[in-house]
Amino acid sequence: MLEAQGRVIAIEKGVALVESARQSACGGCASKGHCGTGLMGDALAGAGHASRMYVPTALDLQPGDEVVIGLPEEGMLQASLMLYGLPLTGMLGGMVAAQPLGEGLAIVSGVIGLCVGMALVRPLSHRLLGQKTQPCILSRIDRNRIPPCPSS
């Protein structure tokens, strides 16, 4: 289970609107200010950009509560494979199918296959993945609780 922290923004009928700050894998190394990947991620998403999601819950939560959100690893892996694999397969399939007709048609067919693959990602992911990618609230973070002192 992949875990992230978030803050409850609103609650309505057993569904919580949770805001979670996007965390980049970058930022921990010595090159974080000079790396192209980190700079590009900050430019596209905005530094400190937060994402909001609706999460079903049975917990008694209030707006402002901090929670731990869980995402199933298997569902995320399958979603990633579909997101990248389906368009790539469409592009390669289009190119291979049109290769005997010439290089120009192979390129055009590859672009068409890529577009078809991208168009199929959303409807197929909802149908095939369903609840596998549904986030859940694992626990509430109690900031008022004082951790026990270590015994000496």
Secondary structure, DSSP 8 states (H G I E B T S, - for coil): -EEEEEEEEEEETTEEEEEEE---S-SSSTTTTT-HHHHHHHHHH-TT-EEEEEEE--S---TT-EEEEEE-HHHHHHHHHHHHHHHHHHHHHHHHHHGGG-HHHHHHHHHHHHHHHHHHHHHHHHHHHGGGG--EEEEEE-TT--------
